[in-house]
Amino acid sequence: MNIITLTTDFGTADWFVGSMNGVILGINPQAAVVDVTHEIPSGDIRAAAFALLVCYRCFPQDTIHVAVVDPGVGSSRAAIAKRMQASTATRAVQAIAVPSMPRISISQYTAAR
């Protein structure tokens, strides 16, 4: 089973979270999407890092954790993936830093699949 978690600062008062879920399920209808939280304070990178740090170990190996918390919304920063012992987290460059997560590139992650 493909598990994808979402952690964002989007809030839940609009369609953004639903749109993300729809895009994920449009790509992989069998994915299990878990909304960790969408109530991270706007642009609060440390709060998002803490949320990921305390929950990522609770998920099975190969879970994909997507965090979208960007104090520079609309910037041209690229995404990177980081392989962790129990899962993989995707984050924006310079957006979320979780200690002890070795960095890998998207191409390394894709090639490993």
Order of alpha helices (4+ residues) and beta strands (2+ residues): beta-alpha-beta-alpha-beta-beta-beta-beta-alpha
